[in-house]
Every structure is written in structure tokens, then in C-alpha cells.
Amino acid sequence: MNWQWICPTRIIFGWQAVKNNPEALALGQKAFIVCGQGGSARRNGALDDVFQVLAAAHIEWAVYDEVQSNPEVSAMREAAAIARKEQADFVIGIGGGSPLDAAKAIAVLACHSLSDEELFNAQFKSALPLAAVPTTAGTGSEVTQYSILTYPAINSKKSIASNLLFPRVALLDPAYTRSLPREVTVDTAVDAFSHVFESYLTVRRSPMSDVLAREALFLLGGRLRELAMKRDLPDDAARYQLLYASMLAGTVISQTGTSIPHALGYSFTYFKGTPHGRANGYIMPALAWFLGGKGENRAQQALEIAGFKGLHDFAQVMQNLTGPPPQLSEEEKQTFLEICSQAKNLNNSIVKPSSEELRAMLEQVVKPSF
């Protein structure tokens, strides 16, 4: 097997990662700080830590705190215009997947006037330097070259993929995840598991991705079972492991890409407002069911590494964590399937489903019989 590995992001992990490594944020003269509109970056302390580091280094900044969940392309263009007006020469993304993906798109659009087609086809040759400070344990965006944006033109999400979108540095402090409510903790943990589960089942996997995937599967499997059994929030040790495993999973999908759960899950998010990780959680058992029926044993291997007793056990844990999926009309099912069939990451699966098999998977999602 021939393979390659490209992940140039400097990773700084541990308690007080931002405060203890101030030089890592010295990427220019003025920072454009991107965070979500809900104010979590202020509540969890990440924004204040970044302010202190920048002030001590005499680096100016402007804050854009209007990123919505599942940001749209049009909003990123407006934010990039503000970054240009502020004459920012680097970007700091703080938050979960939406602010980090937004920061990447802004880093590109602040430098270039691009059509949607040019943007999504990565027809650009530069981007502002970017630092990523994740505050959830799920997306892994701090170590990937992807920016996933909502794109109404296709009624779904669409990705920008370019090595220019790898953050220069990722500063991961588990303390920023302490204030996450249980629902967000669960949804993001399921998201991280979906990344590593899918990576283990793609045609783009490699011996190196498998090594990291096994580590993340083992860690996340145990934590998901704990979350399913207990109502208590994770302690610091668990928060540390969740963030570490999420970063591993992000590193892996930066090389392998994702597959069917993401391709099908985007419609649950776009049309039903389902959080991204939860949508993937609905679909992963159906993927394991489909691959098992095709005689492919890697899905079973992944579940065993993660500590699940089999498909039924895995499906029960996922259902406990995600709750029941929203009901779909026949018209909605057809729309979901049509959109999914056009997704590029559908081709990553080690067994690509026919249209009939994809429909059978969706039926298992909305009315499971595992």
C-alpha cells in the first residue's frame, strides 16, 4: 500500500495551553478573532486568555462573535469584509466546529474575491495565518484542512478542502470544555466517534491512520458508554481524554475523509435542525449493519476495539445518547437520498451502497431493527 501523510499543524495540548505558550499566537500584527454568537468563548475563559496573551505581546485585535451554528457562505463573506476593513493579518478561531470552520473560510475570503464555485473548488493560493482554539471535544477542525459550510444552493453542507486551511497552530486546553452542558458534551463526543469510525472504514485509510484510529476508538468507546450509563458530567480526566481523542480523530479524517454518516447526516442537520454529531450517531449503526451484511468485517473490528459487544450493543448505546431520530415523510426520505447520492464522501466507503442499499440504511435509521 502506498500512502502519504500531511498534517502541518503545530499541536499544543494541555492545561493552560494558551497562557503557557504565548508565542504560538504571535502570527501577525492584528488578529481577527472569530467565535460563536452564543458567548461560550467568554464563559469558558478562552477568549479572556487570548486577550491577555495578545495584550502582553502588544498585538491588536478585533472580535467577530456572530458565528451561528452551521454557518452559511454568505455570512462568511460578510465577516471577511469586516476582517479586511479591520486590516487584520491573521485569524484566531475559538469554539466548536462552526467557529473554527468559519475562521478558515474567513481566512481565505479576507484575501480573495471568489465565486462560490472558486471557493469550494479551492481555487486560491493563499490564506491568512490561522490559530485554532477548540472549546468542544468533537469536531477536530483544529487539525484538518476542511471548512464545512451550509450551502443553501444545494440544500446541504459543502466542504472547502485545501492544505492552506490547516491552522498554523492548535492550542487545546481541556479546561475550556468544563462548562459544556451534557447535551453538547454528548453530541460532540458522538461526532468525534463518527470521525474515527468512518475513517477506519474508508478506502483512503492507511497503516498510520489505522494506528491513530484504534487509539481514538478505544478511548471514545469507553467514554461513550460512560455517558450512556451516567447522567453526571465528565470529570477533568474524562474531559482530557475526550479532547485528546477528538484531536486524534480530526487528524485521522484530515487524511482519510469521512463517508456515509456524514453524507447522509447533513440532511438531518439542514432540514431537521439536528446537531451534526447526533445526526451521525443515528446513522453509524446502520452503516455497521450494511457493511456486516456485505461481509465486510472492519466495522465489527472497529466496534470490538471500542469495547462494544456487537452491533446491538452499539445501537443501544447510540440510541441512548442521541434519542430517537426525527420522523421522515416519504418525500423527505427521497430528498435526503437524492442529496446524499451526490455527496463526494459517499465514494469513500469501503463498500459503496447502491441506491436501494442506501434507502435500506435510511429505513434502518428511522425505524431501527438491530
C-alpha positions in Angstrom: 0.0 0.0 0.0 1.3 3.4 -1.0 0.2 6.4 1.2 1.2 9.8 2.4 0.6 12.0 5.4 0.2 15.7 5.5 -0.7 17.4 8.8 1.5 20.5 9.3 -0.5 22.0 12.3 1.6 22.5 15.4 -0.4 20.9 18.2 -0.1 22.2 21.8 -2.1 20.2 24.2 -2.7 20.5 27.9 -3.9 22.6 30.8 -3.4 26.4 30.2 -2.1 25.7 26.7 -2.8 29.3 25.6 -1.3 31.0 28.6 1.8 28.9 28.7 2.6 29.3 25.0 2.0 32.9 24.2 4.5 32.9 21.3 2.2 30.5 19.4 -0.4 33.3 18.9 2.1 35.8 17.6 1.2 35.3 13.9 1.0 38.9 12.9 0.3 42.5 13.9 -3.5 42.3 14.3 -5.8 39.3 15.0 -9.3 38.8 13.7 -10.8 36.7 16.5 -13.7 34.5 15.4 -16.2 32.9 17.9 -19.8 31.9 18.2 -22.7 34.2 18.9 -23.7 32.3 22.0 -21.0 33.7 24.2 -19.4 30.4 25.2 -15.9 31.6 24.3 -16.3 34.2 27.0 -17.9 32.0 29.6 -15.3 29.2 29.3 -12.4 31.6 29.7 -10.8 31.0 26.3 -11.5 34.5 24.9 -10.0 36.2 28.0 -6.9 34.0 27.9 -6.4 35.0 24.2 -6.9 38.7 25.1 -4.3 38.5 27.8 -1.7 36.9 25.6 -2.3 39.3 22.7 -2.2 42.3 25.0 1.1 41.2 26.6 2.6 40.9 23.1 1.2 44.3 22.0 -0.8 42.7 19.3 -4.1 44.4 18.3 -7.3 42.5 17.7 -10.9 42.8 16.5 -13.6 40.3 17.6 -16.2 38.8 15.4 -18.7 36.9 17.6 -21.6 36.4 15.3 -20.9 32.9 14.0 -24.1 30.8 14.0 -24.4 27.1 14.2 -23.8 25.6 10.7 -22.6 28.9 9.2 -23.6 29.8 5.7 -21.3 31.0 2.9 -23.0 34.4 2.7 -22.3 35.2 6.4 -18.6 34.3 5.9 -18.3 36.8 3.1 -19.7 39.5 5.4 -17.3 38.5 8.1 -14.4 38.5 5.7 -15.3 42.1 4.6 -15.1 43.1 8.3 -11.7 41.5 8.6 -10.4 43.4 5.6 -11.8 46.7 7.0 -10.0 46.0 10.3 -6.8 45.3 8.3 -6.3 42.0 10.2 -3.3 40.0 9.1 -4.2 36.7 10.9 -7.2 34.9 12.3 -7.8 33.2 15.6 -10.8 30.8 15.7 -12.2 30.0 19.2 -15.0 27.5 19.7 -16.5 24.3 18.3 -16.7 23.2 14.7 -18.8 26.1 13.5 -16.5 28.9 14.6 -13.4 27.0 13.6 -14.7 26.2 10.1 -15.9 29.8 9.8 -12.5 31.1 10.8 -10.9 29.0 8.0 -13.4 30.4 5.4 -12.8 33.9 6.6 -9.0 33.4 6.4 -9.5 32.7 2.7 -12.2 35.2 1.8 -10.3 38.1 3.5 -7.6 37.6 0.9 -9.6 36.9 -2.2 -12.7 37.8 -4.2 -14.0 34.4 -5.1 -17.2 33.0 -6.6 -18.9 30.1 -4.7 -17.5 27.7 -7.3 -14.0 29.0 -7.0 -14.2 28.9 -3.2 -15.5 25.3 -2.9 -13.1 24.1 -5.6 -10.2 25.7 -3.6 -9.1 27.9 -6.4 -7.0 30.1 -4.2 -3.3 30.2 -3.5 -3.1 31.9 -0.1 -5.0 32.4 3.2 -4.4 34.4 6.3 -2.4 32.5 9.0 -4.8 30.8 11.4 -4.7 29.7 15.0 -7.4 27.4 16.4 -8.5 27.1 20.0 -11.2 24.4 20.3 -13.6 24.6 23.1 -15.6 21.4 22.4 -14.4 17.8 22.1 -15.8 16.6 18.8 -15.1 18.4 15.6 -11.3 18.0 15.3 -11.4 21.0 12.9 -8.3 22.4 14.7 -6.2 19.8 12.9 -7.9 19.5 9.5 -7.8 21.2 6.1 -11.6 21.3 5.8 -14.1 24.1 6.3 -17.7 22.8 6.2 -20.3 25.4 5.4 -24.0 25.4 4.9 -24.7 26.0 1.3 -28.4 26.7 0.5 -27.8 26.3 -3.2 -27.6 22.5 -2.7 -29.8 22.3 0.4 -26.9 20.8 2.3 -23.4 21.4 3.6 -20.4 21.6 1.4 -16.7 21.5 2.2 -13.7 23.6 1.2 -10.7 21.4 1.2 -7.2 22.8 0.9 -3.9 22.4 2.7 -3.9 26.2 3.1 -6.7 25.7 5.7 -4.6 23.7 8.1 -4.2 26.0 11.1 -0.7 27.0 11.8 -1.2 26.1 15.5 -3.9 24.4 17.5 -4.0 25.1 21.3 -6.1 22.6 23.1 -6.9 23.1 26.8 -9.4 20.7 28.3 -10.4 23.4 30.8 -12.4 25.1 28.1 -14.7 22.1 27.8 -15.6 22.1 31.5 -18.6 24.3 31.1 -20.2 22.4 28.2 -23.7 21.1 29.1 -24.4 17.4 28.9 -26.2 17.6 25.6 -23.3 19.3 23.8 -20.8 17.1 25.5 -22.7 14.0 24.2 -23.3 15.3 20.7 -19.7 16.3 20.2 -18.3 13.1 21.6 -20.5 11.2 19.2 -19.2 13.4 16.4 -15.7 12.5 17.3 -16.5 8.8 17.3 -18.2 9.2 13.9 -15.0 10.7 12.6 -12.8 7.8 13.7 -15.3 5.1 13.0 -15.8 6.4 9.4 -12.0 6.8 8.9 -11.5 3.2 9.8 -14.0 2.2 7.1 -12.8 4.3 4.1 -10.8 3.4 1.0 -8.4 6.1 1.9 -7.2 4.6 5.2 -3.5 3.8 5.7 -1.4 1.9 8.3 -0.7 5.1 10.1 -4.4 6.2 10.1 -5.3 2.8 11.5 -2.9 3.2 14.4 -4.4 6.5 15.5 -7.9 5.4 14.8 -7.5 2.4 17.1 -6.3 4.6 19.9 -9.2 7.0 19.4 -11.8 4.2 19.0 -10.6 2.7 22.3 -10.8 5.9 24.2 -14.0 7.2 22.8 -15.8 3.9 23.1 -15.3 3.8 26.8 -16.3 7.4 27.3 -19.5 7.0 25.2 -20.6 4.0 27.3 -20.0 6.0 30.4 -22.1 8.9 29.1 -24.8 6.5 28.2 -24.9 4.9 31.6 -24.4 8.0 33.8 -26.1 11.4 33.9 -23.1 13.0 35.6 -20.9 15.4 33.6 -17.4 14.1 32.8 -14.6 14.9 35.3 -11.3 16.6 34.3 -9.7 13.3 33.5 -12.6 12.4 31.1 -12.6 15.9 29.6 -8.9 15.5 28.9 -9.4 12.1 27.2 -12.3 13.3 25.2 -10.4 16.3 23.8 -7.3 14.2 23.1 -9.4 11.6 21.3 -11.3 14.2 19.3 -8.0 15.7 18.2 -6.8 12.2 17.1 -10.0 11.7 15.2 -9.6 15.0 13.4 -6.0 14.2 12.5 -7.2 10.9 11.0 -10.0 12.3 8.9 -7.7 15.0 7.6 -6.0 12.1 5.8 -9.0 9.7 5.1 -12.0 11.9 4.8 -15.4 10.9 6.1 -18.1 8.6 4.5 -21.8 7.7 4.6 -22.8 9.0 8.0 -21.6 12.5 7.1 -23.0 12.3 3.6 -26.5 11.3 4.9 -26.3 13.1 8.2 -26.1 16.6 6.6 -29.7 16.4 5.6 -30.9 15.8 9.1 -29.0 18.9 10.2 -30.1 21.1 7.2 -33.8 20.1 7.1 -34.5 19.0 10.7 -32.0 21.1 12.7 -30.4 18.0 14.2 -26.9 18.7 15.8 -24.3 17.3 13.5 -22.8 14.7 15.8 -26.2 13.5 16.8 -27.2 13.0 13.2 -24.1 10.9 12.6 -25.0 8.9 15.7 -28.3 8.0 14.1 -26.6 6.6 11.0 -23.5 4.8 12.3 -25.3 1.6 13.4 -27.0 1.4 10.0 -23.6 1.7 8.4 -22.3 -1.2 10.5 -25.4 -3.2 9.7 -24.9 -2.6 6.0 -21.2 -3.5 5.9 -21.8 -6.6 8.0 -24.4 -7.7 5.5 -21.9 -7.3 2.7 -19.4 -9.5 4.5 -17.0 -6.6 5.4 -15.6 -7.2 8.9 -13.8 -4.0 9.6 -16.9 -2.4 11.1 -17.1 -5.3 13.6 -13.4 -4.8 14.3 -13.9 -1.1 15.0 -16.8 -1.9 17.4 -14.6 -4.5 19.2 -11.7 -2.1 19.5 -14.2 0.5 21.0 -15.3 -2.1 23.5 -18.8 -2.8 22.2 -20.2 -6.3 22.3 -21.6 -6.1 18.8 -24.0 -4.2 16.6 -26.9 -4.5 19.0 -24.9 -3.1 21.9 -23.5 -0.3 19.8 -27.0 0.6 18.5 -28.4 0.6 22.1 -25.7 3.0 23.3 -26.2 5.3 20.3 -29.9 5.4 20.8 -29.4 6.2 24.5 -27.1 9.1 23.6 -29.0 10.5 20.6 -32.6 9.7 21.4 -35.0 8.8 18.5 -34.4 10.3 15.1 -37.0 12.7 13.7 -39.7 11.1 11.6 -39.5 11.5 7.9 -42.2 11.5 5.2 -41.6 9.5 2.1 -41.0 12.8 0.2 -38.3 13.8 2.8 -36.7 10.4 2.5 -36.4 10.8 -1.2 -34.9 14.3 -0.8 -32.4 13.0 1.7 -31.3 10.2 -0.6 -31.0 12.4 -3.6 -28.8 14.8 -1.8 -26.7 12.0 -0.3 -26.2 10.4 -3.6 -24.4 13.5 -4.9 -22.0 13.8 -1.9 -18.4 13.1 -2.7 -17.6 11.4 0.6 -20.1 8.7 -0.3 -17.4 7.3 -2.5 -15.0 6.9 0.5 -16.9 3.9 1.9 -15.1 0.6 1.6 -18.3 -0.7 0.1 -20.3 1.9 -1.8 -24.0 1.3 -1.5 -26.4 1.1 -4.4 -29.4 3.5 -4.3 -31.5 0.6 -3.0 -29.0 -0.2 -0.2 -28.7 3.5 0.7 -32.5 3.6 1.1 -32.4 0.4 3.2 -29.9 2.2 5.5 -32.1 5.2 5.9 -35.0 2.9 6.7 -32.9 1.4 9.5 -32.1 4.8 10.8 -35.7 6.0 11.1 -37.1 2.6 12.2 -34.2 0.5 13.5 -34.4 -3.3 13.9 -31.0 -4.1 15.1 
